[in-house]
């Protein structure tokens, strides 16, 4: 038995892959413990579909991580195969060589991560190096491939990933993040080019890059790209796909509408583990909306097992994901939404204004007071200033002359707390705008009416926990838009002080359901 084939850590603690700092929130290293949790879920799915068989004892199964960074998935898969194949291939060196030559493959995201991944997998940055645990490789890369790719520019954007020309056309000295797996129209042919033969993978697993800036290099705008990796992986028709990605796709995300519709209607999405806080998975990484990992099963369509944790309690339920046009992450919220939808016909997504309700972007500069200006609410810092009447474009005819309730486009951390004061203008972060007053993109017009009393009555509705709970079911990012109000009914008439008790009784919400809603939403002071 060759000494170089040992996969033991030899008492070294901690594992080096737990100590690597993330490159950014876009390319996040997966902790070994979490990678193994995903692999456990994969193994359970394989066993359930194959009469209890152990995936790690099958020498024919091929694995691909098409966006490997630290190499943690490749390493942990290999460790499991080394143990699982011990009986069938008793000689350790032969077993290791078989696994590394025929079962485990990776495509690195950058030159640096290719070296990291090979070091994790082969114990050497060169697969054919002196210290490599593998024998027989004729090249330095082994089965962990990386070569610099180039974007395909169509105007100022890459036609494959949407990267901006200004931000990513940086010359050969810098990484350009043109990932090989998605910069091709024919991914199967691309894999044949990379690995020298036509490849079919049984399992595709890993943690793809999440987004690329698309704001012309300004860093103020980013486009999700993890959906592109998933689309390419599914196009290869492996038996299983297992990936960890941001959970924002449930309800939002730039350019993700078609992707979300496909995923919710995908009956082969059989397992979804949900984490509302990304720090539960990636320490020190703030990803709005949390993260999730899923298992897609090519041959066994059916309901999806949705798992999550709330207040320390784990829940698990088999669900059809396409009941709504977004994914409601909390299973306990689903029957509440059903009741509300059954009792109501019209919802606030038809009432709340679009972005830029008066056609004034967030970077619009206030104008000096004059005969040709109107009062306008800007950011919370600027407060009430003035805008040129010629620049104002009403989203709804006559809305400028109504009383209006303004809510921030980006409330506290993207949640539904409308109680934070707006400097010295208001005791909450909502504003009642008088007739003749406009607002910039920093605000949405949640409601408008002829009388102030009706707007005040609507505000009491907005402040109820019931309203905010229903809104929260669609909120997954820092900003809110009119579509996020899809589950909140429009009551039609607004009079007096609207309370949670009135709403709970009107919609048939049980005491147990109310207790759950009450616990999920913070009290207003």
N, C-alpha and C positions, 0 to 999 in steps of 0.2 A: 504494500500500500504506500503510495507516494506521499511524502510529507507535505508537498505543495498543494495537495488536494484537500487539506483540512479546511472546513468552513466554520470552525469554532472560533469564538472571539478570544479564547485563551485568557479569560479572566479580565480582559480590558473593559473598563466601565467608566463612563457611559459609552454607548454605541455612538460612533462618530457622526452618524446620520441624524442623531437627535440634536447635534450641536451646530448644524449649518444654518446660518442666517438666510432668510428669504431674500431673493434678488429684488423682488417688488411684490405688490399685491396682484400683479398680473401673472407672474410666474412663481408659484408658491411651492416650496418643497413639502412633500408629504411625510409626516412623522412615521417611523416604522410601526409603531403601535396601531396607528389608524390604517396604514396599508394592510396590516395583517387582519384587522377587523373586516375590511373589504374582501380580502381573500377568503376569510372564513365564510362570509355570506355567499361568495361564488361557489365554494366547495359544497355548501349546503344545497344550493340550487342544482349543482351537478349530481349530487347523490340522490336528490329527490327525483330527478329525471332519468336516472340510470340504475335503478334498483339498488340504491345504497352504495354504489361504487365510489371508490376513493379517487378523485381526479389526480391526486399526487402520486398514485401508483400506476398511472397509465403513461407508458413511454412514447405513445404516439401523439399526445396532445401538444399542439404548438401554441405558444403565447407571444403576443406582441404588445409592447408599450410604445406607441408611435409618437410619444412626446416625452421621452424619459429625461429627467433632470439629474436627480441624485442617484438614480439607478435602484431606488429602494424596492420598487415592485419586482424588478428583475432579480434582485438579490434574494428577496423573501420567497419568491416562487421557486428559485433554484434550491434554496435551503430545504423547502418542503419536498421537492422532487428527489433530492439526495436521500432524504429519509424514506420517502414513500417507495422508491424503486430499489431499496437495499436488497430485498429478497430476489427480485427478478434479475438484477445486475449486481452480483455480490462484490465484485472488484470495485473499490471506491474510485480509482482513477478512470476506469472505463465508464463508470456511471456518470461521473462529472463530465467527462468528454462528450458522452452521448447527449446529456442535457444541454450543455453549452453550445454544441454544434447543431443540434437538431430540434430543440424544443423552445429555447428562449431567445427572443429577438427584440431589439430596440432601435428607435430612431431618435437621436438626440435633438434638442431644441437649439443648442448653440455649441460652439467649439468647446467652451468651458464645461458645459454639462456632459458632453461626450466623454471627456476625460474623467469627470466625476463618476459617471455611470460605469465606465469600464473598470475604474478602480474599485467600485463597489462589487461588480460582478466577477471580474477576473482577478481581483486583488493586485492589479497592475494596470497602469494607464494604456499599456499595449497588450492586446490579446495574445500576441506571440512573444511577449517579453520574457525575460529570465525568471521573473517572479510570478508569472501568470499561473493560476491553478489549472488552466486548460492546456492541453497539448494538441498539436496538429494544425493550428491556425497558421496560414501562410501570410496573413496580413495583420497590420496593427489594430485594425478596427474590430476584427472578429465579427460578431453578429450585432454590434452596436454601431450603427452607421451615422455618420455626419459628413456632409459636404455643404459648403455655402451655396444657397440658392438665391435667386434674384426675383424681385417682384416683377409682375407684368403690368406695366403702367398703361392705363387707359385714361388719357387726360391727366388729371392730378390724383387719381386713385388707382390702387392695385385692383385688377379685375377679379382676383381670387379672394383677397382678404379685406379689401377696403382701406388698406393703409394709405396715408397721405404722402404724396410725393415729397413735400417739403420736409416732413419729419423723418422719413425712412430711406431716402435716397442719399445716404451719408458716405458713400465710398467704401472701399474694402477694409479700411482700418477699424470700422465699428460694426457691431452686429446689426443686421437689418431686419431680423425676425421674419424672414420669408420661410416659413416652416414647410418642409418638403412634403409632408403628408397632405396638406390642403392646397398647395400650389401646383395643382395638376387637375385636368379634367378626367383622367383615367387612372384612378388610384391603384387598381390591380396591376396595370402595366408599370406604374411607378415602383411598386414593391418588387416586381421582377427585375427592374433595373438596379435597385438597391442591393438585393441579395443574390443576384445572379441566376435566378430561376423563378418559375411561376410558383407563387406561395399561396397557400390557403391556411388561414389561422383559425383555430378553434375558439380562442379567447383573446379579446382585445381589452386591455386594462390599463388604467393610469389616471393621471391628473393633468388635463390639457391646459395650455395657456388660456387665460380668461378674456383678455381684451387687448385692443391696440388703440392708441390715440388716433383720432381721425380729425383733429381740429387744426390741421395745417402746422403741427409742431408746437402748438400753444399749450398743450396739456389740459385744455379746458373741456375737451370732448373725447369720449372713448366709445368704441364700438365693440360689442361682444364678439368673440371669435370661437368660443368653446363649442357653439352650435355647429360650426363648420367642421370641427374634428369629429363630432358625433355623427354628422351626416356622412362623412367619408368612411367612418368605421362601419356604420350600418350598410353602406354600399358594398362592403366586402363580404357581407352575409356570413359572419362568423357564427358559431353556435351561441356565444355569450359575449356581451359587452358590459363592462363594469367600470364606471368612471365617477370621480368626485368633481362637482362643478358648483358654481354659485346657484343659489336657489331663486334668484331674482326672476328667472324665466317663468316661474309659476304665474306671475301676473303682469310683468313689465319687461323692460329691456329694449334698447334701441334696435329695431329691425328684427325682433324676435317673434312677431305675431304669427307668421307662418310656421316657424319652428315650434312654438307653443301649441298651436293647433294640431300639428303632427304628433307631438309627444303625448298630448292628452288623449288623442284618438288611437295611440299605439298600444294595442292589446298585448303586445309582447314585452311591454315594460312591466315586469313582474314584481320588482322589489324597489322601494324608495325609502331610504333612511334620511330623515330630515333633522337639521340642526339649526335652530333659530339664531344662535350666536356662533359666528365663525370661529371665535376664540376657543370654543369647545373642541375644535378640530385642529386649528392652526394657531398656536399660541402667539399673541401679539399682532395678529393680522385682523384688520377690521374690514369685513366685506359686508356691505349693506344688504340686509335680507337674509344673511346666513348662507349656509352651504347644504348640499345634499350629495348622497351617492346613490347610484341606481344599478340594477342588474336587468339587462335586456336579454330575453330568451327567445331565440329564433324559432324554436320548434314547439313551444308550449304557451300559446296565447291564453289569456284569462284575466281575472281581476288582479289588481296590483296590491301587494302588501305594503301599506304605508306605516312606517314606524317613526316615532319621535319621542321627545321627553318634555314634560312640562311640570314644573315645581317638583323635580326629582322623581316623578313617576313616568315610567315608560308606557307608551300606548302602541298598539298594533291593530290594524284593521284592514281587511280586504275591501277594496273600493274600485268602482269604475271611475276613472279619472276625468271623463269627458262629460260629467253631469252639468258642469258650468263651463263658461268660456275661459275661466282661469282655474288654477288649482287652489282649492281651499286647504291650507296646510293642516289645520287642526280638525281632526275627525269629529270632535264634539261640536264644532260650529256648524257642520253640515245640516243636521236636522233643524237647527234654529233658522238657518237661511231658507230651508224649504218652507217652513211655516210662514215666514215673512213674505216670501214670494207668492205663496198661495193666497195670502190676504190682500195683496196689493197688485196694482196693474202698472203703475208709473213709478219710476225711480229717479233719484237725484242726478244720475248721469245725464238725464235729459234736461236738467235745470241748471246745474253748475256751468259756468262759462268755460269756454275754451281758453287755452293759454293766450296771453296778450289780449285780454277782453276789450281793450281800447286801441289795439294795434301798436302799443308802445313797448319796445323791447326793454330788457332789464338794464342795458347800457345806454338808454336814452338819457340825455342830459337835460336837467331842468332849465326852463326858460325864465327870463326876468318877467315880473308882473307887467302886464300890458293889456290893452283893449282886445288883443287877439289871442289871449291865453285863457286857460281854464284851470282851476285848482286840480291838483293831481297828487295822489299818494304814491310815493316812491318807495325805496327800501325803508326798513324800520329805522335805519340810522338817519336817513334824510327826512323822513316824515312827509308832511304836506308841503308841496312846492307847486310849480306851475308848468303846464305843457302848452305848446302851440295848438290852438283849436284846429288848424289845418292838418296837424299830424294825427288827430284822434279819429279812429275808425271803430265805430260801435259794433260789437259782436252781435248785438240784438237791437233792432230799431227802437229808439226811445229810451234805452237803458240809462243813458247819461242823465236824464231828467227824473229818474226814480231814486228812491232810497235804496241803498245797497249794503249787503253784508260782505265785507272783504275778508278772506282768509288767506294766510300765507301760502304761497306756492311750495315753500319748503318749511313746514312746521318742525318742531323739535325732533331732531334725529329721524325725520320721516314718519314719526308716529302721529297719533291723533289727539295730542294734548294741545288744546287751543286756549290755554290759560296763561301762558307766559306773557307778561306785560310788553307792550310796544313802547318802550322808553317811557316818556311822560304823557303820551297821547291816549293811552287806553289801559284799563286794568287787565285786559286779556290781549292775546295776539290776534284778535279779530277787531275790525274797525267798521263802524256804521258810517258809511260815506253818504253825505247829503246829496240831494239833487243838484246837478251841475258839476259834481266832482268825479274825476276819472281816476284811473290807477295804472301803474306800469305792470310789466310782466311779473313783478315780485308778488303779485296778488292774483287770486281768482275771485270772481264775483260768485259767491255761493248762492245768493238769493237776492232778488230785487222786487220791490213793490211800490205802490203809490204812497202808502202810509208808513211812517216810522214804526207804529205799533205792530204792524204785521212783520216787519223785519226783526223787531225785538222778540216777537213770539217765535220766529224761526230760529233766532239765536239760542233761545232756551232749548229748542229741539236739538240743535247742534251740540249743545253742552251735555246732553244726556249721555249716559254710558251706553245706552242701546244704540244710538246713532254712531257713536265713536267705535263701538265694537264691530258693527257691520262695516264701517269704513275700513277698519283695521284688517279685515279679511282680504282686502285687495292691496294693502300698502306693503311694498317690499323694498322701497328705495327712499332716498332722502326727499324726493319731490313727490307731490301729489297732482294728479290731473283729473279731469272730469270723469274719466272711465273708472277711476277708483271708487266712485260713489255708486257703482252698479247694484249693490245689495241694499242701499239705503232708500226706503220708500219716500216718495213725495206725498205728503199728507194732503196736498191740495189747498186747504185753508189753514191758516195759522192765527190762532187767537189765544191770548192769555199766556200762562206759564205752562209749558208742556213738560211732563215729568216721565221718568222711567216707569213708574207704576202704571200710568195711563197706557203706555206703549206695550208693556208686558201683558197687561190684561187684554188689550185689543187684539194682540197677535197670538194669544194662547201660549205664551212662553211659560214653562213650568218653573217652580221654585228651584229645582235642581239646575235647570238651564240658566236661570237668572243668577244663581250663586256662582256658576262658572263664568258668566259674562262679567259679573261684578268684580271677580278676582282678577280678570284679565285687564281691566281698564282702571287707570289711576283716578283717584278722586280729584275734582277741581276744588281749589281753595275758594 
